[in-house]
Amino acid sequence: MFQNTDDNYKKYFWKRFFILFTPIFLIGIISEPYISNNPFFELEDYGAFIFFLLFYALVLGGISAFIISFAWRLKQSKE
């Protein structure tokens, strides 16, 4: 029986992405003083909070995707 490796990769990736991304994201957000200690006195504070939140999500999502893709390549090279 033939299975498409793209389908296997998609299943592998999405099963592991949020398991890896969520703790890394939460630790990154909690440890960032500009996000956790933001006073929210002015409109710029809200904008900075959203910017840093989206920036962390994008960067840490990319790092998580890289780690999972690298793990997939290692798994494929062993088979």
N, CA, C and O atoms as a Tripos MOL2 file, in Angstrom:
@<TRIPOS>MOLECULE
protein
  316   315    79     0     0
PROTEIN
NO_CHARGES

@<TRIPOS>ATOM
      1 N           0.8480   -1.1740    0.0000 N.3       1 MET1
      2 CA          0.0000    0.0000    0.0000 C.3       1 MET1
      3 C           0.8910    1.2320    0.0000 C.2       1 MET1
      4 O           1.8000    1.3410    0.8220 O.2       1 MET1
      5 N           0.6400    2.1490   -0.9040 N.am      2 PHE2
      6 CA          1.4600    3.3470   -1.0730 C.3       2 PHE2
      7 C           0.8480    4.5070   -0.3040 C.2       2 PHE2
      8 O          -0.3430    4.7910   -0.4330 O.2       2 PHE2
      9 N           1.6740    5.1780    0.5000 N.am      3 GLN3
     10 CA          1.2190    6.3650    1.2070 C.3       3 GLN3
     11 C           2.0400    7.5500    0.7370 C.2       3 GLN3
     12 O           3.2540    7.4510    0.5630 O.2       3 GLN3
     13 N           1.3830    8.6400    0.5390 N.am      4 ASN4
     14 CA          2.0470    9.8480    0.0890 C.3       4 ASN4
     15 C           2.8560   10.4440    1.2400 C.2       4 ASN4
     16 O           2.3270   10.6110    2.3390 O.2       4 ASN4
     17 N           4.1210   10.7660    1.0060 N.am      5 THR5
     18 CA          4.9520   11.3100    2.0700 C.3       5 THR5
     19 C           4.5280   12.7230    2.4550 C.2       5 THR5
     20 O           4.7570   13.1420    3.5890 O.2       5 THR5
     21 N           3.9080   13.4730    1.5250 N.am      6 ASP6
     22 CA          3.4140   14.8060    1.8660 C.3       6 ASP6
     23 C           2.2980   14.7280    2.8960 C.2       6 ASP6
     24 O           2.2470   15.5310    3.8270 O.2       6 ASP6
     25 N           1.3990   13.7520    2.7250 N.am      7 ASP7
     26 CA          0.3230   13.5840    3.6970 C.3       7 ASP7
     27 C           0.8830   13.1500    5.0450 C.2       7 ASP7
     28 O           0.4140   13.6030    6.0890 O.2       7 ASP7
     29 N           1.8850   12.2750    5.0260 N.am      8 ASN8
     30 CA          2.5040   11.8430    6.2790 C.3       8 ASN8
     31 C           3.1830   13.0140    6.9820 C.2       8 ASN8
     32 O           3.1090   13.1500    8.2030 O.2       8 ASN8
     33 N           3.8450   13.8550    6.1940 N.am      9 TYR9
     34 CA          4.5230   15.0130    6.7780 C.3       9 TYR9
     35 C           3.5260   15.9870    7.3900 C.2       9 TYR9
     36 O           3.7600   16.5120    8.4780 O.2       9 TYR9
     37 N           2.4140   16.2320    6.6990 N.am     10 LYS10
     38 CA          1.3970   17.1480    7.2280 C.3      10 LYS10
     39 C           0.8380   16.6420    8.5440 C.2      10 LYS10
     40 O           0.6740   17.4110    9.4910 O.2      10 LYS10
     41 N           0.5440   15.3510    8.6070 N.am     11 LYS11
     42 CA          0.0420   14.7690    9.8550 C.3      11 LYS11
     43 C           1.0880   14.8580   10.9540 C.2      11 LYS11
     44 O           0.7680   15.2220   12.0860 O.2      11 LYS11
     45 N           2.3310   14.5310   10.6330 N.am     12 TYR12
     46 CA          3.4420   14.6010   11.5880 C.3      12 TYR12
     47 C           3.6190   16.0300   12.0940 C.2      12 TYR12
     48 O           3.7790   16.2570   13.2930 O.2      12 TYR12
     49 N           3.5900   16.9860   11.1750 N.am     13 PHE13
     50 CA          3.8280   18.3840   11.5240 C.3      13 PHE13
     51 C           2.7380   18.9270   12.4340 C.2      13 PHE13
     52 O           3.0320   19.4670   13.5010 O.2      13 PHE13
     53 N           1.4760   18.7900   12.0220 N.am     14 TRP14
     54 CA          0.4060   19.4210   12.7830 C.3      14 TRP14
     55 C           0.1150   18.7330   14.1060 C.2      14 TRP14
     56 O          -0.4180   19.3640   15.0180 O.2      14 TRP14
     57 N           0.4510   17.4600   14.2320 N.am     15 LYS15
     58 CA          0.3070   16.7930   15.5290 C.3      15 LYS15
     59 C           1.3110   17.3280   16.5370 C.2      15 LYS15
     60 O           1.0240   17.3850   17.7330 O.2      15 LYS15
     61 N           2.4880   17.7210   16.0580 N.am     16 ARG16
     62 CA          3.5590   18.1330   16.9560 C.3      16 ARG16
     63 C           3.7290   19.6430   17.0820 C.2      16 ARG16
     64 O           4.3430   20.1190   18.0370 O.2      16 ARG16
     65 N           3.1960   20.3960   16.1340 N.am     17 PHE17
     66 CA          3.4460   21.8300   16.1350 C.3      17 PHE17
     67 C           2.9230   22.5100   17.3870 C.2      17 PHE17
     68 O           3.6820   23.2030   18.0640 O.2      17 PHE17
     69 N           1.6590   22.3350   17.7150 N.am     18 PHE18
     70 CA          1.0870   23.0290   18.8650 C.3      18 PHE18
     71 C           1.6060   22.4740   20.1820 C.2      18 PHE18
     72 O           1.6490   23.1900   21.1820 O.2      18 PHE18
     73 N           2.0020   21.2000   20.1930 N.am     19 ILE19
     74 CA          2.6030   20.6290   21.3980 C.3      19 ILE19
     75 C           3.9400   21.2960   21.6930 C.2      19 ILE19
     76 O           4.2840   21.5020   22.8570 O.2      19 ILE19
     77 N           4.6890   21.6310   20.6630 N.am     20 LEU20
     78 CA          5.9740   22.3070   20.8350 C.3      20 LEU20
     79 C           5.8030   23.8200   20.9430 C.2      20 LEU20
     80 O           6.4860   24.4590   21.7430 O.2      20 LEU20
     81 N           4.9100   24.3980   20.1560 N.am     21 PHE21
     82 CA          4.7640   25.8510   20.0920 C.3      21 PHE21
     83 C           4.1670   26.4360   21.3710 C.2      21 PHE21
     84 O           4.6370   27.4710   21.8420 O.2      21 PHE21
     85 N           3.1640   25.8110   21.9320 N.am     22 THR22
     86 CA          2.4530   26.3830   23.0780 C.3      22 THR22
     87 C           3.3600   26.6150   24.2820 C.2      22 THR22
     88 O           3.3710   27.7310   24.8000 O.2      22 THR22
     89 N           4.1270   25.6240   24.7620 N.am     23 PRO23
     90 CA          4.9770   25.9220   25.9230 C.3      23 PRO23
     91 C           6.0880   26.9270   25.6190 C.2      23 PRO23
     92 O           6.4160   27.7570   26.4670 O.2      23 PRO23
     93 N           6.6660   26.8630   24.4290 N.am     24 ILE24
     94 CA          7.7060   27.8300   24.0740 C.3      24 ILE24
     95 C           7.1130   29.2360   24.0280 C.2      24 ILE24
     96 O           7.7400   30.1860   24.4960 O.2      24 ILE24
     97 N           5.9270   29.3740   23.4770 N.am     25 PHE25
     98 CA          5.2790   30.6790   23.3850 C.3      25 PHE25
     99 C           4.9360   31.2200   24.7690 C.2      25 PHE25
    100 O           5.1770   32.3930   25.0560 O.2      25 PHE25
    101 N           4.3790   30.3780   25.6180 N.am     26 LEU26
    102 CA          4.0150   30.8340   26.9590 C.3      26 LEU26
    103 C           5.2390   31.2380   27.7790 C.2      26 LEU26
    104 O           5.2050   32.2480   28.4820 O.2      26 LEU26
    105 N           6.2980   30.4730   27.6970 N.am     27 ILE27
    106 CA          7.5220   30.8280   28.4100 C.3      27 ILE27
    107 C           8.1050   32.1240   27.8540 C.2      27 ILE27
    108 O           8.5810   32.9640   28.6160 O.2      27 ILE27
    109 N           8.0710   32.2900   26.5500 N.am     28 GLY28
    110 CA          8.5720   33.5180   25.9390 C.3      28 GLY28
    111 C           7.7670   34.7370   26.3360 C.2      28 GLY28
    112 O           8.3380   35.7980   26.5880 O.2      28 GLY28
    113 N           6.4630   34.6080   26.3950 N.am     29 ILE29
    114 CA          5.6020   35.7340   26.7700 C.3      29 ILE29
    115 C           5.7640   36.0800   28.2420 C.2      29 ILE29
    116 O           5.8380   37.2570   28.5970 O.2      29 ILE29
    117 N           5.8180   35.0790   29.0930 N.am     30 ILE30
    118 CA          5.9390   35.3350   30.5300 C.3      30 ILE30
    119 C           7.2790   35.9720   30.8620 C.2      30 ILE30
    120 O           7.3600   36.8220   31.7490 O.2      30 ILE30
    121 N           8.3220   35.5710   30.1650 N.am     31 SER31
    122 CA          9.6480   36.0870   30.4910 C.3      31 SER31
    123 C           9.9480   37.4480   29.8560 C.2      31 SER31
    124 O          10.9640   38.0610   30.1820 O.2      31 SER31
    125 N           9.0990   37.9250   28.9700 N.am     32 GLU32
    126 CA          9.3200   39.2210   28.3330 C.3      32 GLU32
    127 C           8.7400   40.3260   29.2220 C.2      32 GLU32
    128 O           7.5200   40.4060   29.3710 O.2      32 GLU32
    129 N           9.5790   41.1750   29.8120 N.am     33 PRO33
    130 CA          9.0620   42.1950   30.7370 C.3      33 PRO33
    131 C           8.2190   43.2600   30.0440 C.2      33 PRO33
    132 O           7.3340   43.8450   30.6690 O.2      33 PRO33
    133 N           8.4760   43.5230   28.7660 N.am     34 TYR34
    134 CA          7.6950   44.5420   28.0880 C.3      34 TYR34
    135 C           6.2480   44.0920   27.8780 C.2      34 TYR34
    136 O           5.3490   44.9270   27.7760 O.2      34 TYR34
    137 N           6.0220   42.8060   27.8130 N.am     35 ILE35
    138 CA          4.6570   42.2950   27.6490 C.3      35 ILE35
    139 C           3.9940   42.0890   29.0070 C.2      35 ILE35
    140 O           2.8510   42.5020   29.2060 O.2      35 ILE35
    141 N           4.6990   41.4540   29.9430 N.am     36 SER36
    142 CA          4.0890   41.1250   31.2270 C.3      36 SER36
    143 C           3.9630   42.3250   32.1640 C.2      36 SER36
    144 O           3.1050   42.3160   33.0460 O.2      36 SER36
    145 N           4.7930   43.3560   31.9990 N.am     37 ASN37
    146 CA          4.7440   44.5320   32.8770 C.3      37 ASN37
    147 C           4.2530   45.7770   32.1610 C.2      37 ASN37
    148 O           4.5860   46.8920   32.5630 O.2      37 ASN37
    149 N           3.4840   45.6080   31.1290 N.am     38 ASN38
    150 CA          2.9780   46.7400   30.3580 C.3      38 ASN38
    151 C           1.8890   47.4420   31.1590 C.2      38 ASN38
    152 O           0.9270   46.7940   31.5720 O.2      38 ASN38
    153 N           2.0120   48.7710   31.3950 N.am     39 PRO39
    154 CA          1.0240   49.4610   32.2410 C.3      39 PRO39
    155 C          -0.3110   49.7490   31.5540 C.2      39 PRO39
    156 O          -1.3030   49.9760   32.2460 O.2      39 PRO39
    157 N          -0.3740   49.7480   30.2240 N.am     40 PHE40
    158 CA         -1.6010   50.0240   29.4580 C.3      40 PHE40
    159 C          -2.2160   51.3770   29.8170 C.2      40 PHE40
    160 O          -3.4330   51.4830   29.9730 O.2      40 PHE40
    161 N          -1.3810   52.4100   29.9500 N.am     41 PHE41
    162 CA         -1.8750   53.7510   30.2360 C.3      41 PHE41
    163 C          -2.2440   54.5060   28.9560 C.2      41 PHE41
    164 O          -3.1750   55.3110   28.9580 O.2      41 PHE41
    165 N          -1.5300   54.2520   27.8860 N.am     42 GLU42
    166 CA         -1.7620   54.9910   26.6430 C.3      42 GLU42
    167 C          -2.0840   54.0240   25.5110 C.2      42 GLU42
    168 O          -1.9170   52.8110   25.6390 O.2      42 GLU42
    169 N          -2.5420   54.5810   24.4190 N.am     43 LEU43
    170 CA         -2.8880   53.7710   23.2560 C.3      43 LEU43
    171 C          -1.6630   53.0580   22.6920 C.2      43 LEU43
    172 O          -1.7710   51.9420   22.1820 O.2      43 LEU43
    173 N          -0.4930   53.7030   22.7830 N.am     44 GLU44
    174 CA          0.7360   53.0860   22.2890 C.3      44 GLU44
    175 C           1.0740   51.8150   23.0660 C.2      44 GLU44
    176 O           1.6800   50.8960   22.5150 O.2      44 GLU44
    177 N           0.6880   51.7570   24.3380 N.am     45 ASP45
    178 CA          0.9350   50.5540   25.1370 C.3      45 ASP45
    179 C           0.1620   49.3590   24.5910 C.2      45 ASP45
    180 O           0.6760   48.2410   24.5600 O.2      45 ASP45
    181 N          -1.0600   49.5960   24.1670 N.am     46 TYR46
    182 CA         -1.8600   48.5230   23.5670 C.3      46 TYR46
    183 C          -1.2670   48.0750   22.2380 C.2      46 TYR46
    184 O          -1.1910   46.8810   21.9470 O.2      46 TYR46
    185 N          -0.8480   49.0480   21.4370 N.am     47 GLY47
    186 CA         -0.2210   48.7230   20.1590 C.3      47 GLY47
    187 C           1.0720   47.9610   20.3310 C.2      47 GLY47
    188 O           1.3350   47.0070   19.5990 O.2      47 GLY47
    189 N           1.8920   48.3750   21.3050 N.am     48 ALA48
    190 CA          3.1470   47.6730   21.5590 C.3      48 ALA48
    191 C           2.8860   46.2580   22.0520 C.2      48 ALA48
    192 O           3.6010   45.3260   21.6850 O.2      48 ALA48
    193 N           1.8620   46.0960   22.8840 N.am     49 PHE49
    194 CA          1.5160   44.7670   23.3840 C.3      49 PHE49
    195 C           1.1240   43.8480   22.2330 C.2      49 PHE49
    196 O           1.5910   42.7110   22.1610 O.2      49 PHE49
    197 N           0.2770   44.3290   21.3410 N.am     50 ILE50
    198 CA         -0.1580   43.5160   20.2040 C.3      50 ILE50
    199 C           1.0070   43.2280   19.2710 C.2      50 ILE50
    200 O           1.1480   42.1110   18.7730 O.2      50 ILE50
    201 N           1.8540   44.2500   19.0300 N.am     51 PHE51
    202 CA          3.0090   44.0490   18.1630 C.3      51 PHE51
    203 C           3.9340   42.9760   18.7140 C.2      51 PHE51
    204 O           4.3180   42.0610   17.9840 O.2      51 PHE51
    205 N           4.3000   43.0710   19.9960 N.am     52 PHE52
    206 CA          5.1990   42.0820   20.5770 C.3      52 PHE52
    207 C           4.5590   40.7040   20.6360 C.2      52 PHE52
    208 O           5.2390   39.6970   20.4400 O.2      52 PHE52
    209 N           3.2600   40.6490   20.9050 N.am     53 LEU53
    210 CA          2.5660   39.3650   20.9360 C.3      53 LEU53
    211 C           2.6020   38.6930   19.5690 C.2      53 LEU53
    212 O           2.8910   37.5000   19.4750 O.2      53 LEU53
    213 N           2.3130   39.4410   18.5130 N.am     54 LEU54
    214 CA          2.3430   38.8820   17.1590 C.3      54 LEU54
    215 C           3.7680   38.5790   16.7090 C.2      54 LEU54
    216 O           4.0080   37.5860   16.0220 O.2      54 LEU54
    217 N           4.7120   39.4330   17.0970 N.am     55 PHE55
    218 CA          6.1090   39.2020   16.7560 C.3      55 PHE55
    219 C           6.6090   37.9030   17.3920 C.2      55 PHE55
    220 O           7.2540   37.0920   16.7270 O.2      55 PHE55
    221 N           6.3130   37.7120   18.6660 N.am     56 TYR56
    222 CA          6.7150   36.4720   19.3340 C.3      56 TYR56
    223 C           6.0310   35.2680   18.7030 C.2      56 TYR56
    224 O           6.6640   34.2270   18.5260 O.2      56 TYR56
    225 N           4.7530   35.3890   18.3620 N.am     57 ALA57
    226 CA          4.0440   34.2680   17.7400 C.3      57 ALA57
    227 C           4.6780   33.8950   16.4070 C.2      57 ALA57
    228 O           4.8440   32.7130   16.1070 O.2      57 ALA57
    229 N           5.0320   34.8940   15.6090 N.am     58 LEU58
    230 CA          5.6310   34.6320   14.3090 C.3      58 LEU58
    231 C           7.0180   34.0150   14.4430 C.2      58 LEU58
    232 O           7.3160   33.0090   13.7980 O.2      58 LEU58
    233 N           7.8560   34.6030   15.2660 N.am     59 VAL59
    234 CA          9.2280   34.1090   15.4130 C.3      59 VAL59
    235 C           9.2540   32.7360   16.0740 C.2      59 VAL59
    236 O           9.9360   31.8330   15.5890 O.2      59 VAL59
    237 N           8.5320   32.5670   17.1570 N.am     60 LEU60
    238 CA          8.5430   31.2730   17.8440 C.3      60 LEU60
    239 C           7.8060   30.2070   17.0350 C.2      60 LEU60
    240 O           8.1400   29.0260   17.1360 O.2      60 LEU60
    241 N           6.8260   30.5910   16.2440 N.am     61 GLY61
    242 CA          6.1870   29.6440   15.3310 C.3      61 GLY61
    243 C           7.1650   29.1670   14.2680 C.2      61 GLY61
    244 O           7.1870   27.9860   13.9200 O.2      61 GLY61
    245 N           7.9680   30.0840   13.7580 N.am     62 GLY62
    246 CA          8.9830   29.7090   12.7850 C.3      62 GLY62
    247 C          10.0430   28.7970   13.3730 C.2      62 GLY62
    248 O          10.4740   27.8400   12.7300 O.2      62 GLY62
    249 N          10.4610   29.0920   14.5840 N.am     63 ILE63
    250 CA         11.4510   28.2370   15.2560 C.3      63 ILE63
    251 C          10.8690   26.8500   15.5100 C.2      63 ILE63
    252 O          11.5430   25.8420   15.2980 O.2      63 ILE63
    253 N           9.6230   26.8000   15.9610 N.am     64 SER64
    254 CA          8.9750   25.5060   16.1930 C.3      64 SER64
    255 C           8.8340   24.7160   14.9030 C.2      64 SER64
    256 O           9.0710   23.5090   14.8830 O.2      64 SER64
    257 N           8.4490   25.3920   13.8250 N.am     65 ALA65
    258 CA          8.3140   24.7150   12.5310 C.3      65 ALA65
    259 C           9.6620   24.1920   12.0530 C.2      65 ALA65
    260 O           9.7360   23.0930   11.5020 O.2      65 ALA65
    261 N          10.7290   24.9620   12.2560 N.am     66 PHE66
    262 CA         12.0600   24.5200   11.8650 C.3      66 PHE66
    263 C          12.4750   23.2710   12.6400 C.2      66 PHE66
    264 O          13.0120   22.3280   12.0580 O.2      66 PHE66
    265 N          12.2310   23.2610   13.9350 N.am     67 ILE67
    266 CA         12.6040   22.1100   14.7590 C.3      67 ILE67
    267 C          11.8350   20.8650   14.3240 C.2      67 ILE67
    268 O          12.4100   19.7800   14.2350 O.2      67 ILE67
    269 N          10.5440   21.0150   14.0560 N.am     68 ILE68
    270 CA          9.7320   19.8690   13.6460 C.3      68 ILE68
    271 C          10.1560   19.3840   12.2590 C.2      68 ILE68
    272 O          10.2200   18.1770   12.0230 O.2      68 ILE68
    273 N          10.4440   20.2990   11.3480 N.am     69 SER69
    274 CA         10.9020   19.8990   10.0180 C.3      69 SER69
    275 C          12.2460   19.1940   10.0880 C.2      69 SER69
    276 O          12.4780   18.2210    9.3700 O.2      69 SER69
    277 N          13.1150   19.6710   10.9330 N.am     70 PHE70
    278 CA         14.4160   19.0350   11.1200 C.3      70 PHE70
    279 C          14.2600   17.6280   11.7020 C.2      70 PHE70
    280 O          14.9520   16.6960   11.2910 O.2      70 PHE70
    281 N          13.3370   17.4870   12.6680 N.am     71 ALA71
    282 CA         13.0810   16.1650   13.2480 C.3      71 ALA71
    283 C          12.5090   15.2130   12.1940 C.2      71 ALA71
    284 O          12.8420   14.0280   12.1880 O.2      71 ALA71
    285 N          11.6470   15.7260   11.3000 N.am     72 TRP72
    286 CA         11.0970   14.9070   10.2290 C.3      72 TRP72
    287 C          12.1900   14.4270    9.2870 C.2      72 TRP72
    288 O          12.2020   13.2630    8.8840 O.2      72 TRP72
    289 N          13.1130   15.3280    8.9330 N.am     73 ARG73
    290 CA         14.2160   14.9500    8.0480 C.3      73 ARG73
    291 C          15.1010   13.9020    8.7010 C.2      73 ARG73
    292 O          15.5500   12.9710    8.0330 O.2      73 ARG73
    293 N          15.3560   14.0360    9.9870 N.am     74 LEU74
    294 CA         16.1490   13.0210   10.6880 C.3      74 LEU74
    295 C          15.4260   11.6790   10.7070 C.2      74 LEU74
    296 O          16.0480   10.6300   10.5400 O.2      74 LEU74
    297 N          14.1310   11.7170   10.9070 N.am     75 LYS75
    298 CA         13.3380   10.4870   10.9210 C.3      75 LYS75
    299 C          13.3570    9.8200    9.5480 C.2      75 LYS75
    300 O          13.4680    8.5980    9.4490 O.2      75 LYS75
    301 N          13.2480   10.6220    8.4900 N.am     76 GLN76
    302 CA         13.2500   10.0730    7.1350 C.3      76 GLN76
    303 C          14.6260    9.5110    6.7510 C.2      76 GLN76
    304 O          14.7120    8.5220    6.0220 O.2      76 GLN76
    305 N          15.6800   10.1300    7.2330 N.am     77 SER77
    306 CA         17.0150    9.6340    6.8880 C.3      77 SER77
    307 C          17.3470    8.3250    7.6060 C.2      77 SER77
    308 O          18.1830    7.5560    7.1320 O.2      77 SER77
    309 N          16.7080    8.0710    8.7300 N.am     78 LYS78
    310 CA         16.9270    6.8310    9.4680 C.3      78 LYS78
    311 C          16.1720    5.6590    8.8210 C.2      78 LYS78
    312 O          16.5640    4.5030    8.9740 O.2      78 LYS78
    313 N          15.1040    5.9650    8.1090 N.am     79 GLU79
    314 CA         14.2900    4.9000    7.4870 C.3      79 GLU79
    315 C          14.8540    4.4230    6.2030 C.2      79 GLU79
    316 O          14.2820    3.5350    5.5700 O.2      79 GLU79
@<TRIPOS>BOND
     1     1     2 1
     2     2     3 1
     3     3     4 2
     4     3     5 am
     5     5     6 1
     6     6     7 1
     7     7     8 2
     8     7     9 am
     9     9    10 1
    10    10    11 1
    11    11    12 2
    12    11    13 am
    13    13    14 1
    14    14    15 1
    15    15    16 2
    16    15    17 am
    17    17    18 1
    18    18    19 1
    19    19    20 2
    20    19    21 am
    21    21    22 1
    22    22    23 1
    23    23    24 2
    24    23    25 am
    25    25    26 1
    26    26    27 1
    27    27    28 2
    28    27    29 am
    29    29    30 1
    30    30    31 1
    31    31    32 2
    32    31    33 am
    33    33    34 1
    34    34    35 1
    35    35    36 2
    36    35    37 am
    37    37    38 1
    38    38    39 1
    39    39    40 2
    40    39    41 am
    41    41    42 1
    42    42    43 1
    43    43    44 2
    44    43    45 am
    45    45    46 1
    46    46    47 1
    47    47    48 2
    48    47    49 am
    49    49    50 1
    50    50    51 1
    51    51    52 2
    52    51    53 am
    53    53    54 1
    54    54    55 1
    55    55    56 2
    56    55    57 am
    57    57    58 1
    58    58    59 1
    59    59    60 2
    60    59    61 am
    61    61    62 1
    62    62    63 1
    63    63    64 2
    64    63    65 am
    65    65    66 1
    66    66    67 1
    67    67    68 2
    68    67    69 am
    69    69    70 1
    70    70    71 1
    71    71    72 2
    72    71    73 am
    73    73    74 1
    74    74    75 1
    75    75    76 2
    76    75    77 am
    77    77    78 1
    78    78    79 1
    79    79    80 2
    80    79    81 am
    81    81    82 1
    82    82    83 1
    83    83    84 2
    84    83    85 am
    85    85    86 1
    86    86    87 1
    87    87    88 2
    88    87    89 am
    89    89    90 1
    90    90    91 1
    91    91    92 2
    92    91    93 am
    93    93    94 1
    94    94    95 1
    95    95    96 2
    96    95    97 am
    97    97    98 1
    98    98    99 1
    99    99   100 2
   100    99   101 am
   101   101   102 1
   102   102   103 1
   103   103   104 2
   104   103   105 am
   105   105   106 1
   106   106   107 1
   107   107   108 2
   108   107   109 am
   109   109   110 1
   110   110   111 1
   111   111   112 2
   112   111   113 am
   113   113   114 1
   114   114   115 1
   115   115   116 2
   116   115   117 am
   117   117   118 1
   118   118   119 1
   119   119   120 2
   120   119   121 am
   121   121   122 1
   122   122   123 1
   123   123   124 2
   124   123   125 am
   125   125   126 1
   126   126   127 1
   127   127   128 2
   128   127   129 am
   129   129   130 1
   130   130   131 1
   131   131   132 2
   132   131   133 am
   133   133   134 1
   134   134   135 1
   135   135   136 2
   136   135   137 am
   137   137   138 1
   138   138   139 1
   139   139   140 2
   140   139   141 am
   141   141   142 1
   142   142   143 1
   143   143   144 2
   144   143   145 am
   145   145   146 1
   146   146   147 1
   147   147   148 2
   148   147   149 am
   149   149   150 1
   150   150   151 1
   151   151   152 2
   152   151   153 am
   153   153   154 1
   154   154   155 1
   155   155   156 2
   156   155   157 am
   157   157   158 1
   158   158   159 1
   159   159   160 2
   160   159   161 am
   161   161   162 1
   162   162   163 1
   163   163   164 2
   164   163   165 am
   165   165   166 1
   166   166   167 1
   167   167   168 2
   168   167   169 am
   169   169   170 1
   170   170   171 1
   171   171   172 2
   172   171   173 am
   173   173   174 1
   174   174   175 1
   175   175   176 2
   176   175   177 am
   177   177   178 1
   178   178   179 1
   179   179   180 2
   180   179   181 am
   181   181   182 1
   182   182   183 1
   183   183   184 2
   184   183   185 am
   185   185   186 1
   186   186   187 1
   187   187   188 2
   188   187   189 am
   189   189   190 1
   190   190   191 1
   191   191   192 2
   192   191   193 am
   193   193   194 1
   194   194   195 1
   195   195   196 2
   196   195   197 am
   197   197   198 1
   198   198   199 1
   199   199   200 2
   200   199   201 am
   201   201   202 1
   202   202   203 1
   203   203   204 2
   204   203   205 am
   205   205   206 1
   206   206   207 1
   207   207   208 2
   208   207   209 am
   209   209   210 1
   210   210   211 1
   211   211   212 2
   212   211   213 am
   213   213   214 1
   214   214   215 1
   215   215   216 2
   216   215   217 am
   217   217   218 1
   218   218   219 1
   219   219   220 2
   220   219   221 am
   221   221   222 1
   222   222   223 1
   223   223   224 2
   224   223   225 am
   225   225   226 1
   226   226   227 1
   227   227   228 2
   228   227   229 am
   229   229   230 1
   230   230   231 1
   231   231   232 2
   232   231   233 am
   233   233   234 1
   234   234   235 1
   235   235   236 2
   236   235   237 am
   237   237   238 1
   238   238   239 1
   239   239   240 2
   240   239   241 am
   241   241   242 1
   242   242   243 1
   243   243   244 2
   244   243   245 am
   245   245   246 1
   246   246   247 1
   247   247   248 2
   248   247   249 am
   249   249   250 1
   250   250   251 1
   251   251   252 2
   252   251   253 am
   253   253   254 1
   254   254   255 1
   255   255   256 2
   256   255   257 am
   257   257   258 1
   258   258   259 1
   259   259   260 2
   260   259   261 am
   261   261   262 1
   262   262   263 1
   263   263   264 2
   264   263   265 am
   265   265   266 1
   266   266   267 1
   267   267   268 2
   268   267   269 am
   269   269   270 1
   270   270   271 1
   271   271   272 2
   272   271   273 am
   273   273   274 1
   274   274   275 1
   275   275   276 2
   276   275   277 am
   277   277   278 1
   278   278   279 1
   279   279   280 2
   280   279   281 am
   281   281   282 1
   282   282   283 1
   283   283   284 2
   284   283   285 am
   285   285   286 1
   286   286   287 1
   287   287   288 2
   288   287   289 am
   289   289   290 1
   290   290   291 1
   291   291   292 2
   292   291   293 am
   293   293   294 1
   294   294   295 1
   295   295   296 2
   296   295   297 am
   297   297   298 1
   298   298   299 1
   299   299   300 2
   300   299   301 am
   301   301   302 1
   302   302   303 1
   303   303   304 2
   304   303   305 am
   305   305   306 1
   306   306   307 1
   307   307   308 2
   308   307   309 am
   309   309   310 1
   310   310   311 1
   311   311   312 2
   312   311   313 am
   313   313   314 1
   314   314   315 1
   315   315   316 2
@<TRIPOS>SUBSTRUCTURE
     1 MET1         2 RESIDUE 1 A MET
     2 PHE2         6 RESIDUE 1 A PHE
     3 GLN3        10 RESIDUE 1 A GLN
     4 ASN4        14 RESIDUE 1 A ASN
     5 THR5        18 RESIDUE 1 A THR
     6 ASP6        22 RESIDUE 1 A ASP
     7 ASP7        26 RESIDUE 1 A ASP
     8 ASN8        30 RESIDUE 1 A ASN
     9 TYR9        34 RESIDUE 1 A TYR
    10 LYS10       38 RESIDUE 1 A LYS
    11 LYS11       42 RESIDUE 1 A LYS
    12 TYR12       46 RESIDUE 1 A TYR
    13 PHE13       50 RESIDUE 1 A PHE
    14 TRP14       54 RESIDUE 1 A TRP
    15 LYS15       58 RESIDUE 1 A LYS
    16 ARG16       62 RESIDUE 1 A ARG
    17 PHE17       66 RESIDUE 1 A PHE
    18 PHE18       70 RESIDUE 1 A PHE
    19 ILE19       74 RESIDUE 1 A ILE
    20 LEU20       78 RESIDUE 1 A LEU
    21 PHE21       82 RESIDUE 1 A PHE
    22 THR22       86 RESIDUE 1 A THR
    23 PRO23       90 RESIDUE 1 A PRO
    24 ILE24       94 RESIDUE 1 A ILE
    25 PHE25       98 RESIDUE 1 A PHE
    26 LEU26      102 RESIDUE 1 A LEU
    27 ILE27      106 RESIDUE 1 A ILE
    28 GLY28      110 RESIDUE 1 A GLY
    29 ILE29      114 RESIDUE 1 A ILE
    30 ILE30      118 RESIDUE 1 A ILE
    31 SER31      122 RESIDUE 1 A SER
    32 GLU32      126 RESIDUE 1 A GLU
    33 PRO33      130 RESIDUE 1 A PRO
    34 TYR34      134 RESIDUE 1 A TYR
    35 ILE35      138 RESIDUE 1 A ILE
    36 SER36      142 RESIDUE 1 A SER
    37 ASN37      146 RESIDUE 1 A ASN
    38 ASN38      150 RESIDUE 1 A ASN
    39 PRO39      154 RESIDUE 1 A PRO
    40 PHE40      158 RESIDUE 1 A PHE
    41 PHE41      162 RESIDUE 1 A PHE
    42 GLU42      166 RESIDUE 1 A GLU
    43 LEU43      170 RESIDUE 1 A LEU
    44 GLU44      174 RESIDUE 1 A GLU
    45 ASP45      178 RESIDUE 1 A ASP
    46 TYR46      182 RESIDUE 1 A TYR
    47 GLY47      186 RESIDUE 1 A GLY
    48 ALA48      190 RESIDUE 1 A ALA
    49 PHE49      194 RESIDUE 1 A PHE
    50 ILE50      198 RESIDUE 1 A ILE
    51 PHE51      202 RESIDUE 1 A PHE
    52 PHE52      206 RESIDUE 1 A PHE
    53 LEU53      210 RESIDUE 1 A LEU
    54 LEU54      214 RESIDUE 1 A LEU
    55 PHE55      218 RESIDUE 1 A PHE
    56 TYR56      222 RESIDUE 1 A TYR
    57 ALA57      226 RESIDUE 1 A ALA
    58 LEU58      230 RESIDUE 1 A LEU
    59 VAL59      234 RESIDUE 1 A VAL
    60 LEU60      238 RESIDUE 1 A LEU
    61 GLY61      242 RESIDUE 1 A GLY
    62 GLY62      246 RESIDUE 1 A GLY
    63 ILE63      250 RESIDUE 1 A ILE
    64 SER64      254 RESIDUE 1 A SER
    65 ALA65      258 RESIDUE 1 A ALA
    66 PHE66      262 RESIDUE 1 A PHE
    67 ILE67      266 RESIDUE 1 A ILE
    68 ILE68      270 RESIDUE 1 A ILE
    69 SER69      274 RESIDUE 1 A SER
    70 PHE70      278 RESIDUE 1 A PHE
    71 ALA71      282 RESIDUE 1 A ALA
    72 TRP72      286 RESIDUE 1 A TRP
    73 ARG73      290 RESIDUE 1 A ARG
    74 LEU74      294 RESIDUE 1 A LEU
    75 LYS75      298 RESIDUE 1 A LYS
    76 GLN76      302 RESIDUE 1 A GLN
    77 SER77      306 RESIDUE 1 A SER
    78 LYS78      310 RESIDUE 1 A LYS
    79 GLU79      314 RESIDUE 1 A GLU
